[in-house]
Amino acid sequence: MTSNLEFDCEGTVVVGSGVSTRDRVTMVLALASKDSKPEYFNLPGHIFPLKYREGGVLKRAGHTEASVDLAVLAGPDPVAVLCEIVDDDGSMVGLPKLREFAQAEKLKIISTADLIRYRRKRERLVELAAAALIPTMWGPFKAYCYRSLLDGIEHTAMVKGEISDDQDILVRVHSECLTGNVFGSARCDCGNQLALAMKQIE
């Protein structure tokens, strides 16, 4: 996975070469400031802004998205700085040494997968687009159309009766199959599976 590099830049506020840690911190603070203007920066430079993909780690499981998502969860402005930790020989440190470093510095380590699970569990990712009562050969069902807030794809839930938290619900997750469900293709049993599920639910 490649980073979505926008450009490299240097701040006119930086005094010096821009290479030192002090110069880079000054530059990062200027980039993060809401008061900064384009004329405050020169191109090229030693800081590399990256473009965040809307939707964060739920759309792209990258370091850029994970960093901004964490900043949003923390509360301040959605601005983050990525910095790779390197070994004495200049190579990127692997997870075992990262754990040692984190323990020594009293830091926490999380993975992008952890962040994805957290967001999926706590965020509302769909919205109700439409609902209608549909008479079928198996009886009347209530159809609910939900639209994904991430990609706009719509999913339909066919519901029979009342749903409550204190009872087990018979559920069938059915993948869309135009040829099998609509045209009754003999090359798959998708239509038969759907019919059997609807009959059992009814």
Backbone as JSON Lines, residues from 0, in Angstrom:
{"i":0,"aa":"M","n":[0.85,-1.19,0.0],"ca":[0.0,0.0,0.0],"c":[0.89,1.24,0.0]}
{"i":1,"aa":"T","n":[0.65,2.14,-0.94],"ca":[1.45,3.35,-1.04],"c":[0.73,4.51,-0.39]}
{"i":2,"aa":"S","n":[1.53,5.46,0.14],"ca":[0.95,6.65,0.78],"c":[0.5,7.63,-0.28]}
{"i":3,"aa":"N","n":[-0.52,8.4,0.03],"ca":[-1.06,9.39,-0.89],"c":[-0.32,10.7,-0.68]}
{"i":4,"aa":"L","n":[0.89,10.78,-1.26],"ca":[1.77,11.93,-1.07],"c":[1.26,13.12,-1.88]}
{"i":5,"aa":"E","n":[1.12,14.25,-1.22],"ca":[0.66,15.45,-1.89],"c":[1.83,16.26,-2.45]}
{"i":6,"aa":"F","n":[2.79,16.62,-1.58],"ca":[3.94,17.43,-1.97],"c":[4.89,17.47,-0.79]}
{"i":7,"aa":"D","n":[6.08,17.98,-0.99],"ca":[6.98,18.22,0.13],"c":[7.15,19.72,0.27]}
{"i":8,"aa":"C","n":[7.3,20.18,1.5],"ca":[7.32,21.63,1.7],"c":[8.23,22.01,2.86]}
{"i":9,"aa":"E","n":[8.51,23.29,2.92],"ca":[9.31,23.88,3.99],"c":[8.63,25.16,4.39]}
{"i":10,"aa":"G","n":[8.73,25.54,5.65],"ca":[8.09,26.75,6.11],"c":[9.01,27.95,6.04]}
{"i":11,"aa":"T","n":[8.48,29.08,5.65],"ca":[9.29,30.3,5.65],"c":[9.59,30.74,7.08]}
{"i":12,"aa":"V","n":[8.85,30.15,8.05],"ca":[9.08,30.5,9.45],"c":[10.3,29.77,10.0]}
{"i":13,"aa":"V","n":[10.8,28.76,9.26],"ca":[11.93,27.97,9.73],"c":[13.22,28.76,9.57]}
{"i":14,"aa":"V","n":[13.99,28.81,10.64],"ca":[15.3,29.45,10.58],"c":[16.33,28.34,10.59]}
{"i":15,"aa":"G","n":[17.07,28.19,9.5],"ca":[18.04,27.11,9.4],"c":[17.79,26.3,8.14]}
{"i":16,"aa":"S","n":[18.36,25.1,8.12],"ca":[18.28,24.25,6.93],"c":[16.93,23.57,6.78]}
{"i":17,"aa":"G","n":[16.2,23.43,7.88],"ca":[14.94,22.7,7.84],"c":[15.1,21.22,8.09]}
{"i":18,"aa":"V","n":[16.34,20.77,8.24],"ca":[16.62,19.35,8.42],"c":[16.57,18.95,9.89]}
{"i":19,"aa":"S","n":[16.96,19.85,10.77],"ca":[17.05,19.51,12.19],"c":[15.68,19.19,12.78]}
{"i":20,"aa":"T","n":[15.7,18.48,13.9],"ca":[14.45,18.14,14.59],"c":[13.69,19.4,14.97]}
{"i":21,"aa":"R","n":[14.42,20.41,15.45],"ca":[13.78,21.67,15.85],"c":[13.08,22.33,14.66]}
{"i":22,"aa":"D","n":[13.77,22.37,13.51],"ca":[13.18,22.98,12.33],"c":[11.94,22.22,11.87]}
{"i":23,"aa":"R","n":[12.01,20.92,11.93],"ca":[10.87,20.11,11.46],"c":[9.66,20.25,12.39]}
{"i":24,"aa":"V","n":[9.93,20.33,13.69],"ca":[8.83,20.54,14.64],"c":[8.17,21.89,14.38]}
{"i":25,"aa":"T","n":[8.98,22.91,14.14],"ca":[8.44,24.24,13.83],"c":[7.56,24.18,12.59]}
{"i":26,"aa":"M","n":[8.03,23.44,11.59],"ca":[7.29,23.3,10.34],"c":[5.97,22.56,10.55]}
{"i":27,"aa":"V","n":[6.01,21.48,11.33],"ca":[4.81,20.68,11.59],"c":[3.76,21.53,12.32]}
{"i":28,"aa":"L","n":[4.2,22.31,13.3],"ca":[3.27,23.17,14.04],"c":[2.64,24.22,13.12]}
{"i":29,"aa":"A","n":[3.43,24.72,12.18],"ca":[2.9,25.7,11.23],"c":[1.87,25.06,10.3]}
{"i":30,"aa":"L","n":[2.15,23.84,9.85],"ca":[1.21,23.13,8.98],"c":[-0.1,22.83,9.7]}
{"i":31,"aa":"A","n":[-0.01,22.54,10.99],"ca":[-1.19,22.16,11.77],"c":[-2.03,23.37,12.18]}
{"i":32,"aa":"S","n":[-1.45,24.55,12.12],"ca":[-2.15,25.75,12.57],"c":[-3.23,26.19,11.59]}
{"i":33,"aa":"K","n":[-4.4,26.54,12.12],"ca":[-5.48,27.05,11.29],"c":[-5.17,28.45,10.76]}
{"i":34,"aa":"D","n":[-4.22,29.12,11.38],"ca":[-3.9,30.49,10.99],"c":[-2.88,30.57,9.86]}
{"i":35,"aa":"S","n":[-2.29,29.42,9.5],"ca":[-1.27,29.42,8.46],"c":[-1.87,29.68,7.08]}
{"i":36,"aa":"K","n":[-1.07,30.28,6.21],"ca":[-1.49,30.58,4.85],"c":[-0.5,29.96,3.87]}
{"i":37,"aa":"P","n":[-0.92,29.73,2.62],"ca":[-0.02,29.1,1.63],"c":[1.32,29.81,1.48]}
{"i":38,"aa":"E","n":[1.31,31.14,1.61],"ca":[2.56,31.89,1.42],"c":[3.56,31.67,2.55]}
{"i":39,"aa":"Y","n":[3.13,30.98,3.62],"ca":[4.04,30.69,4.72],"c":[4.98,29.54,4.38]}
{"i":40,"aa":"F","n":[4.75,28.88,3.26],"ca":[5.5,27.66,2.96],"c":[6.21,27.74,1.61]}
{"i":41,"aa":"N","n":[7.36,27.08,1.56],"ca":[8.14,26.99,0.33],"c":[8.16,25.55,-0.16]}
{"i":42,"aa":"L","n":[8.28,25.39,-1.46],"ca":[8.42,24.07,-2.07],"c":[9.72,24.04,-2.86]}
{"i":43,"aa":"P","n":[10.49,22.95,-2.81],"ca":[10.27,21.73,-2.0],"c":[10.76,21.94,-0.56]}
{"i":44,"aa":"G","n":[10.7,20.87,0.24],"ca":[11.13,20.96,1.63],"c":[11.37,19.59,2.24]}
{"i":45,"aa":"H","n":[11.33,19.53,3.57],"ca":[11.68,18.3,4.28],"c":[10.49,17.66,5.01]}
{"i":46,"aa":"I","n":[9.31,18.25,4.88],"ca":[8.1,17.67,5.46],"c":[7.17,17.25,4.32]}
{"i":47,"aa":"F","n":[6.58,16.07,4.46],"ca":[5.79,15.49,3.38],"c":[4.33,15.3,3.82]}
{"i":48,"aa":"P","n":[3.47,16.26,3.53],"ca":[2.04,16.1,3.87],"c":[1.42,14.95,3.09]}
{"i":49,"aa":"L","n":[0.54,14.21,3.74],"ca":[-0.15,13.08,3.12],"c":[-1.65,13.35,3.1]}
{"i":50,"aa":"K","n":[-2.32,12.87,2.09],"ca":[-3.75,13.1,1.95],"c":[-4.54,11.97,2.59]}
{"i":51,"aa":"Y","n":[-5.44,12.34,3.49],"ca":[-6.32,11.39,4.19],"c":[-7.49,11.03,3.3]}
{"i":52,"aa":"R","n":[-7.8,9.75,3.24],"ca":[-8.96,9.32,2.45],"c":[-10.21,9.38,3.31]}
{"i":53,"aa":"E","n":[-11.22,10.09,2.81],"ca":[-12.47,10.25,3.55],"c":[-13.05,8.88,3.9]}
{"i":54,"aa":"G","n":[-13.43,8.72,5.16],"ca":[-13.9,7.42,5.63],"c":[-12.87,6.72,6.49]}
{"i":55,"aa":"G","n":[-11.62,7.21,6.42],"ca":[-10.56,6.69,7.28],"c":[-10.23,5.23,7.06]}
{"i":56,"aa":"V","n":[-9.92,4.54,8.15],"ca":[-9.48,3.15,8.06],"c":[-10.58,2.22,7.55]}
{"i":57,"aa":"L","n":[-11.82,2.68,7.58],"ca":[-12.91,1.86,7.05],"c":[-12.93,1.88,5.52]}
{"i":58,"aa":"K","n":[-12.21,2.83,4.93],"ca":[-12.07,2.89,3.48],"c":[-10.67,2.49,3.02]}
{"i":59,"aa":"R","n":[-9.66,2.84,3.82],"ca":[-8.28,2.5,3.48],"c":[-7.53,2.25,4.78]}
{"i":60,"aa":"A","n":[-7.04,1.04,4.95],"ca":[-6.36,0.66,6.2],"c":[-4.9,1.09,6.17]}
{"i":61,"aa":"G","n":[-4.67,2.39,6.08],"ca":[-3.32,2.92,5.99],"c":[-2.92,3.7,7.23]}
{"i":62,"aa":"H","n":[-1.61,4.0,7.34],"ca":[-1.1,4.75,8.48],"c":[-1.69,6.16,8.52]}
{"i":63,"aa":"T","n":[-1.83,6.77,7.35],"ca":[-2.37,8.13,7.3],"c":[-3.78,8.18,7.88]}
{"i":64,"aa":"E","n":[-4.62,7.26,7.41],"ca":[-6.01,7.22,7.87],"c":[-6.09,6.88,9.35]}
{"i":65,"aa":"A","n":[-5.26,5.94,9.81],"ca":[-5.26,5.55,11.22],"c":[-4.86,6.73,12.1]}
{"i":66,"aa":"S","n":[-3.88,7.5,11.67],"ca":[-3.4,8.64,12.45],"c":[-4.49,9.71,12.6]}
{"i":67,"aa":"V","n":[-5.14,10.04,11.5],"ca":[-6.18,11.07,11.55],"c":[-7.39,10.57,12.33]}
{"i":68,"aa":"D","n":[-7.76,9.29,12.15],"ca":[-8.88,8.74,12.9],"c":[-8.62,8.81,14.4]}
{"i":69,"aa":"L","n":[-7.4,8.52,14.82],"ca":[-7.04,8.61,16.24],"c":[-7.14,10.05,16.73]}
{"i":70,"aa":"A","n":[-6.7,10.99,15.89],"ca":[-6.79,12.41,16.27],"c":[-8.24,12.84,16.44]}
{"i":71,"aa":"V","n":[-9.12,12.36,15.56],"ca":[-10.54,12.68,15.65],"c":[-11.13,12.1,16.93]}
{"i":72,"aa":"L","n":[-10.77,10.86,17.25],"ca":[-11.27,10.22,18.47],"c":[-10.77,10.94,19.72]}
{"i":73,"aa":"A","n":[-9.56,11.51,19.64],"ca":[-8.98,12.2,20.78],"c":[-9.66,13.54,21.04]}
{"i":74,"aa":"G","n":[-10.29,14.12,20.0],"ca":[-11.04,15.34,20.22],"c":[-10.53,16.59,19.54]}
{"i":75,"aa":"P","n":[-9.21,16.8,19.44],"ca":[-8.73,18.05,18.82],"c":[-8.95,18.06,17.31]}
{"i":76,"aa":"D","n":[-8.29,18.99,16.65],"ca":[-8.38,19.06,15.19],"c":[-7.82,17.79,14.57]}
{"i":77,"aa":"P","n":[-8.37,17.36,13.44],"ca":[-7.9,16.12,12.8],"c":[-6.56,16.29,12.1]}
{"i":78,"aa":"V","n":[-5.53,16.49,12.9],"ca":[-4.17,16.66,12.38],"c":[-3.26,15.67,13.09]}
{"i":79,"aa":"A","n":[-2.43,14.98,12.34],"ca":[-1.54,13.99,12.95],"c":[-0.18,14.04,12.28]}
{"i":80,"aa":"V","n":[0.83,13.56,12.99],"ca":[2.19,13.48,12.47],"c":[2.63,12.03,12.49]}
{"i":81,"aa":"L","n":[3.1,11.55,11.35],"ca":[3.62,10.19,11.25],"c":[5.13,10.22,11.35]}
{"i":82,"aa":"C","n":[5.68,9.33,12.16],"ca":[7.13,9.26,12.31],"c":[7.54,7.81,12.51]}
{"i":83,"aa":"E","n":[8.33,7.28,11.6],"ca":[8.8,5.91,11.74],"c":[9.94,5.86,12.75]}
{"i":84,"aa":"I","n":[9.93,4.84,13.58],"ca":[11.0,4.63,14.55],"c":[12.06,3.75,13.9]}
{"i":85,"aa":"V","n":[13.3,4.22,13.89],"ca":[14.37,3.49,13.21],"c":[15.37,2.93,14.21]}
{"i":86,"aa":"D","n":[16.04,1.87,13.79],"ca":[17.06,1.22,14.6],"c":[18.38,1.98,14.46]}
{"i":87,"aa":"D","n":[19.39,1.5,15.18],"ca":[20.69,2.17,15.14],"c":[21.3,2.17,13.75]}
{"i":88,"aa":"D","n":[20.96,1.14,12.94],"ca":[21.52,1.05,11.6],"c":[20.69,1.8,10.56]}
{"i":89,"aa":"G","n":[19.63,2.49,11.01],"ca":[18.8,3.26,10.1],"c":[17.62,2.52,9.53]}
{"i":90,"aa":"S","n":[17.52,1.22,9.82],"ca":[16.39,0.44,9.31],"c":[15.17,0.62,10.21]}
{"i":91,"aa":"M","n":[14.0,0.38,9.66],"ca":[12.77,0.55,10.43],"c":[12.67,-0.55,11.49]}
{"i":92,"aa":"V","n":[12.3,-0.16,12.69],"ca":[12.21,-1.1,13.81],"c":[10.99,-2.01,13.64]}
{"i":93,"aa":"G","n":[11.19,-3.3,13.91],"ca":[10.09,-4.26,13.84],"c":[9.27,-4.26,15.12]}
{"i":94,"aa":"L","n":[8.18,-5.03,15.11],"ca":[7.25,-5.04,16.23],"c":[7.88,-5.46,17.56]}
{"i":95,"aa":"P","n":[8.74,-6.49,17.59],"ca":[9.35,-6.87,18.88],"c":[10.1,-5.72,19.55]}
{"i":96,"aa":"K","n":[10.9,-4.98,18.77],"ca":[11.63,-3.85,19.35],"c":[10.7,-2.68,19.65]}
{"i":97,"aa":"L","n":[9.65,-2.55,18.86],"ca":[8.67,-1.5,19.16],"c":[8.01,-1.74,20.51]}
{"i":98,"aa":"R","n":[7.74,-3.01,20.81],"ca":[7.14,-3.33,22.11],"c":[8.1,-2.99,23.25]}
{"i":99,"aa":"E","n":[9.38,-3.26,23.04],"ca":[10.39,-2.92,24.06],"c":[10.44,-1.41,24.25]}
{"i":100,"aa":"F","n":[10.45,-0.68,23.13],"ca":[10.5,0.78,23.19],"c":[9.26,1.33,23.9]}
{"i":101,"aa":"A","n":[8.09,0.8,23.55],"ca":[6.85,1.27,24.15],"c":[6.83,1.01,25.65]}
{"i":102,"aa":"Q","n":[7.33,-0.15,26.05],"ca":[7.36,-0.47,27.48],"c":[8.3,0.45,28.23]}
{"i":103,"aa":"A","n":[9.46,0.73,27.63],"ca":[10.43,1.6,28.27],"c":[9.92,3.03,28.39]}
{"i":104,"aa":"E","n":[9.18,3.49,27.37],"ca":[8.68,4.86,27.36],"c":[7.25,4.99,27.9]}
{"i":105,"aa":"K","n":[6.7,3.84,28.38],"ca":[5.33,3.81,28.91],"c":[4.3,4.29,27.87]}
{"i":106,"aa":"L","n":[4.43,3.73,26.67],"ca":[3.52,4.05,25.58],"c":[2.63,2.85,25.26]}
{"i":107,"aa":"K","n":[1.5,3.11,24.64],"ca":[0.59,2.06,24.22],"c":[0.8,1.75,22.74]}
{"i":108,"aa":"I","n":[0.61,0.51,22.37],"ca":[0.68,0.11,20.96],"c":[-0.68,-0.43,20.55]}
{"i":109,"aa":"I","n":[-1.2,0.08,19.44],"ca":[-2.42,-0.48,18.86],"c":[-2.16,-0.73,17.38]}
{"i":110,"aa":"S","n":[-2.99,-1.55,16.78],"ca":[-2.87,-1.84,15.35],"c":[-4.0,-1.16,14.59]}
{"i":111,"aa":"T","n":[-3.82,-1.05,13.28],"ca":[-4.89,-0.52,12.44],"c":[-6.13,-1.4,12.54]}
{"i":112,"aa":"A","n":[-5.91,-2.71,12.67],"ca":[-7.04,-3.65,12.82],"c":[-7.83,-3.34,14.09]}
{"i":113,"aa":"D","n":[-7.13,-2.97,15.17],"ca":[-7.81,-2.59,16.41],"c":[-8.72,-1.38,16.18]}
{"i":114,"aa":"L","n":[-8.2,-0.42,15.44],"ca":[-8.96,0.81,15.17],"c":[-10.17,0.54,14.28]}
{"i":115,"aa":"I","n":[-9.99,-0.34,13.31],"ca":[-11.11,-0.72,12.44],"c":[-12.21,-1.37,13.25]}
{"i":116,"aa":"R","n":[-11.84,-2.31,14.13],"ca":[-12.83,-2.98,14.97],"c":[-13.55,-1.99,15.87]}
{"i":117,"aa":"Y","n":[-12.8,-1.05,16.44],"ca":[-13.38,-0.05,17.34],"c":[-14.42,0.79,16.61]}
{"i":118,"aa":"R","n":[-14.06,1.27,15.42],"ca":[-14.99,2.13,14.68],"c":[-16.22,1.36,14.22]}
{"i":119,"aa":"R","n":[-16.03,0.15,13.75],"ca":[-17.17,-0.65,13.3],"c":[-18.15,-0.94,14.43]}
{"i":120,"aa":"K","n":[-17.6,-1.1,15.63],"ca":[-18.44,-1.43,16.77],"c":[-19.21,-0.23,17.29]}
{"i":121,"aa":"R","n":[-18.65,0.96,17.18],"ca":[-19.22,2.13,17.85],"c":[-19.87,3.16,16.92]}
{"i":122,"aa":"E","n":[-19.61,3.09,15.64],"ca":[-20.14,4.12,14.75],"c":[-21.35,3.61,13.96]}
{"i":123,"aa":"R","n":[-22.23,4.52,13.62],"ca":[-23.36,4.18,12.74],"c":[-22.88,4.29,11.3]}
{"i":124,"aa":"L","n":[-22.86,3.17,10.6],"ca":[-22.27,3.11,9.27],"c":[-23.31,3.05,8.15]}
{"i":125,"aa":"V","n":[-24.6,2.97,8.52],"ca":[-25.66,2.93,7.51],"c":[-26.78,3.88,7.91]}
{"i":126,"aa":"E","n":[-27.58,4.25,6.92],"ca":[-28.77,5.06,7.17],"c":[-29.97,4.42,6.47]}
{"i":127,"aa":"L","n":[-31.14,4.57,7.05],"ca":[-32.35,4.02,6.45],"c":[-32.75,4.89,5.26]}
{"i":128,"aa":"A","n":[-32.79,4.28,4.07],"ca":[-33.12,5.02,2.86],"c":[-34.61,4.92,2.52]}
{"i":129,"aa":"A","n":[-35.21,3.75,2.77],"ca":[-36.63,3.56,2.45],"c":[-37.15,2.31,3.14]}
{"i":130,"aa":"A","n":[-38.46,2.22,3.27],"ca":[-39.1,1.04,3.86],"c":[-40.46,0.86,3.21]}
{"i":131,"aa":"A","n":[-40.85,-0.41,2.99],"ca":[-42.14,-0.68,2.35],"c":[-42.61,-2.08,2.69]}
{"i":132,"aa":"L","n":[-43.92,-2.26,2.72],"ca":[-44.51,-3.58,2.94],"c":[-44.61,-4.28,1.59]}
{"i":133,"aa":"I","n":[-44.05,-5.49,1.5],"ca":[-44.02,-6.21,0.23],"c":[-44.73,-7.55,0.37]}
{"i":134,"aa":"P","n":[-45.8,-7.78,-0.4],"ca":[-46.43,-9.1,-0.41],"c":[-45.6,-10.06,-1.25]}
{"i":135,"aa":"T","n":[-45.29,-11.22,-0.72],"ca":[-44.5,-12.22,-1.46],"c":[-45.26,-13.54,-1.48]}
{"i":136,"aa":"M","n":[-44.75,-14.49,-2.25],"ca":[-45.37,-15.81,-2.31],"c":[-45.26,-16.55,-0.98]}
{"i":137,"aa":"W","n":[-44.38,-16.04,-0.09],"ca":[-44.22,-16.65,1.23],"c":[-45.0,-15.89,2.3]}
{"i":138,"aa":"G","n":[-45.65,-14.83,1.91],"ca":[-46.37,-14.02,2.86],"c":[-45.84,-12.59,2.85]}
{"i":139,"aa":"P","n":[-46.47,-11.69,3.6],"ca":[-46.02,-10.28,3.61],"c":[-44.73,-10.1,4.42]}
{"i":140,"aa":"F","n":[-43.81,-9.32,3.88],"ca":[-42.56,-8.97,4.55],"c":[-42.4,-7.45,4.52]}
{"i":141,"aa":"K","n":[-41.72,-6.93,5.52],"ca":[-41.38,-5.49,5.53],"c":[-39.96,-5.37,4.99]}
{"i":142,"aa":"A","n":[-39.81,-4.61,3.92],"ca":[-38.5,-4.41,3.3],"c":[-37.9,-3.09,3.78]}
{"i":143,"aa":"Y","n":[-36.69,-3.15,4.3],"ca":[-35.96,-1.96,4.73],"c":[-34.71,-1.83,3.87]}
{"i":144,"aa":"C","n":[-34.56,-0.68,3.25],"ca":[-33.38,-0.42,2.43],"c":[-32.42,0.48,3.21]}
{"i":145,"aa":"Y","n":[-31.22,-0.01,3.44],"ca":[-30.2,0.75,4.17],"c":[-29.08,1.14,3.21]}
{"i":146,"aa":"R","n":[-28.63,2.38,3.33],"ca":[-27.55,2.89,2.49],"c":[-26.28,3.05,3.31]}
{"i":147,"aa":"S","n":[-25.18,2.51,2.81],"ca":[-23.9,2.64,3.49],"c":[-23.43,4.08,3.45]}
{"i":148,"aa":"L","n":[-23.01,4.61,4.6],"ca":[-22.5,5.97,4.67],"c":[-21.07,6.06,4.14]}
{"i":149,"aa":"L","n":[-20.44,4.91,3.91],"ca":[-19.07,4.89,3.43],"c":[-18.97,4.87,1.91]}
{"i":150,"aa":"D","n":[-19.78,4.04,1.27],"ca":[-19.67,3.9,-0.18],"c":[-20.98,4.1,-0.94]}
{"i":151,"aa":"G","n":[-22.08,4.35,-0.21],"ca":[-23.35,4.6,-0.87],"c":[-24.08,3.36,-1.36]}
{"i":152,"aa":"I","n":[-23.5,2.19,-1.18],"ca":[-24.14,0.95,-1.63],"c":[-25.35,0.65,-0.74]}
{"i":153,"aa":"E","n":[-26.42,0.2,-1.37],"ca":[-27.65,-0.07,-0.63],"c":[-27.83,-1.57,-0.37]}
{"i":154,"aa":"H","n":[-28.35,-1.89,0.8],"ca":[-28.6,-3.27,1.22],"c":[-30.05,-3.37,1.7]}
{"i":155,"aa":"T","n":[-30.69,-4.48,1.39],"ca":[-32.1,-4.66,1.75],"c":[-32.27,-5.72,2.82]}
{"i":156,"aa":"A","n":[-33.06,-5.4,3.83],"ca":[-33.4,-6.36,4.87],"c":[-34.89,-6.67,4.76]}
{"i":157,"aa":"M","n":[-35.2,-7.95,4.56],"ca":[-36.6,-8.4,4.52],"c":[-36.95,-8.92,5.91]}
{"i":158,"aa":"V","n":[-37.89,-8.27,6.57],"ca":[-38.18,-8.55,7.97],"c":[-39.6,-9.1,8.12]}
{"i":159,"aa":"K","n":[-39.72,-10.14,8.94],"ca":[-41.02,-10.73,9.23],"c":[-41.31,-10.59,10.71]}
{"i":160,"aa":"G","n":[-42.42,-9.96,11.06],"ca":[-42.8,-9.82,12.44],"c":[-42.03,-8.75,13.18]}
{"i":161,"aa":"E","n":[-42.11,-8.77,14.48],"ca":[-41.46,-7.78,15.33],"c":[-40.1,-8.3,15.79]}
{"i":162,"aa":"I","n":[-39.12,-7.41,15.8],"ca":[-37.77,-7.75,16.22],"c":[-37.51,-7.14,17.59]}
{"i":163,"aa":"S","n":[-36.99,-7.94,18.52],"ca":[-36.67,-7.42,19.85],"c":[-35.36,-8.03,20.32]}
{"i":164,"aa":"D","n":[-34.76,-7.4,21.33],"ca":[-33.47,-7.85,21.84],"c":[-33.56,-9.11,22.68]}
{"i":165,"aa":"D","n":[-34.74,-9.44,23.18],"ca":[-34.85,-10.55,24.12],"c":[-35.25,-11.87,23.47]}
{"i":166,"aa":"Q","n":[-35.05,-11.98,22.16],"ca":[-35.36,-13.23,21.48],"c":[-34.35,-13.51,20.38]}
{"i":167,"aa":"D","n":[-34.15,-14.8,20.1],"ca":[-33.27,-15.19,19.01],"c":[-34.02,-15.01,17.69]}
{"i":168,"aa":"I","n":[-33.32,-14.46,16.7],"ca":[-33.93,-14.17,15.41],"c":[-33.31,-15.05,14.33]}
{"i":169,"aa":"L","n":[-34.14,-15.72,13.56],"ca":[-33.67,-16.5,12.43],"c":[-33.25,-15.54,11.31]}
{"i":170,"aa":"V","n":[-31.99,-15.65,10.88],"ca":[-31.44,-14.71,9.91],"c":[-30.81,-15.46,8.74]}
{"i":171,"aa":"R","n":[-31.03,-14.96,7.57],"ca":[-30.36,-15.45,6.37],"c":[-29.64,-14.27,5.72]}
{"i":172,"aa":"V","n":[-28.32,-14.38,5.55],"ca":[-27.54,-13.36,4.84],"c":[-27.36,-13.88,3.42]}
{"i":173,"aa":"H","n":[-27.96,-13.2,2.48],"ca":[-27.98,-13.68,1.09],"c":[-27.21,-12.74,0.19]}
{"i":174,"aa":"S","n":[-26.25,-13.28,-0.55],"ca":[-25.49,-12.48,-1.51],"c":[-26.31,-12.26,-2.78]}
{"i":175,"aa":"E","n":[-26.2,-11.07,-3.33],"ca":[-26.93,-10.74,-4.54],"c":[-26.49,-11.63,-5.7]}
{"i":176,"aa":"C","n":[-27.46,-12.2,-6.41],"ca":[-27.18,-13.05,-7.57],"c":[-28.29,-12.82,-8.59]}
{"i":177,"aa":"L","n":[-28.04,-11.96,-9.55],"ca":[-29.06,-11.59,-10.53],"c":[-29.56,-12.81,-11.32]}
{"i":178,"aa":"T","n":[-28.64,-13.6,-11.84],"ca":[-29.04,-14.73,-12.69],"c":[-29.78,-15.8,-11.91]}
{"i":179,"aa":"G","n":[-29.33,-16.06,-10.67],"ca":[-29.97,-17.1,-9.88],"c":[-31.28,-16.66,-9.26]}
{"i":180,"aa":"N","n":[-31.32,-15.44,-8.72],"ca":[-32.5,-14.97,-8.0],"c":[-33.61,-14.49,-8.94]}
{"i":181,"aa":"V","n":[-33.22,-13.83,-10.02],"ca":[-34.22,-13.24,-10.92],"c":[-34.58,-14.17,-12.08]}
{"i":182,"aa":"F","n":[-33.54,-14.76,-12.69],"ca":[-33.78,-15.55,-13.9],"c":[-33.81,-17.06,-13.65]}
{"i":183,"aa":"G","n":[-33.58,-17.47,-12.39],"ca":[-33.65,-18.89,-12.07],"c":[-32.59,-19.72,-12.76]}
{"i":184,"aa":"S","n":[-31.38,-19.19,-12.89],"ca":[-30.3,-19.91,-13.55],"c":[-30.07,-21.29,-12.93]}
{"i":185,"aa":"A","n":[-29.87,-22.29,-13.8],"ca":[-29.61,-23.65,-13.34],"c":[-28.13,-23.86,-13.02]}
{"i":186,"aa":"R","n":[-27.31,-22.84,-13.22],"ca":[-25.87,-22.96,-12.96],"c":[-25.54,-22.68,-11.5]}
{"i":187,"aa":"C","n":[-26.52,-22.24,-10.72],"ca":[-26.3,-22.02,-9.29],"c":[-27.6,-22.33,-8.55]}
{"i":188,"aa":"D","n":[-27.5,-22.45,-7.24],"ca":[-28.71,-22.72,-6.44],"c":[-29.09,-21.52,-5.58]}
{"i":189,"aa":"C","n":[-28.66,-20.32,-6.0],"ca":[-28.94,-19.12,-5.21],"c":[-30.44,-18.88,-5.06]}
{"i":190,"aa":"G","n":[-31.18,-19.06,-6.16],"ca":[-32.62,-18.86,-6.09],"c":[-33.29,-19.83,-5.15]}
{"i":191,"aa":"N","n":[-32.87,-21.1,-5.21],"ca":[-33.44,-22.11,-4.32],"c":[-33.11,-21.81,-2.86]}
{"i":192,"aa":"Q","n":[-31.87,-21.37,-2.61],"ca":[-31.47,-21.04,-1.24],"c":[-32.31,-19.9,-0.69]}
{"i":193,"aa":"L","n":[-32.53,-18.88,-1.51],"ca":[-33.32,-17.73,-1.08],"c":[-34.77,-18.15,-0.79]}
{"i":194,"aa":"A","n":[-35.34,-18.96,-1.68],"ca":[-36.72,-19.41,-1.5],"c":[-36.87,-20.23,-0.22]}
{"i":195,"aa":"L","n":[-35.9,-21.11,0.04],"ca":[-35.95,-21.93,1.24],"c":[-35.85,-21.07,2.5]}
{"i":196,"aa":"A","n":[-34.97,-20.07,2.46],"ca":[-34.8,-19.18,3.61],"c":[-36.07,-18.38,3.88]}
{"i":197,"aa":"M","n":[-36.67,-17.83,2.83],"ca":[-37.89,-17.05,3.0],"c":[-39.02,-17.92,3.55]}
{"i":198,"aa":"K","n":[-39.09,-19.16,3.09],"ca":[-40.13,-20.08,3.56],"c":[-39.94,-20.4,5.03]}
{"i":199,"aa":"Q","n":[-38.68,-20.63,5.44],"ca":[-38.4,-20.95,6.84],"c":[-38.71,-19.76,7.75]}
{"i":200,"aa":"I","n":[-38.37,-18.57,7.3],"ca":[-38.62,-17.37,8.1],"c":[-40.12,-17.13,8.24]}
{"i":201,"aa":"E","n":[-40.87,-17.35,7.17],"ca":[-42.32,-17.19,7.2],"c":[-42.97,-18.19,8.15]}
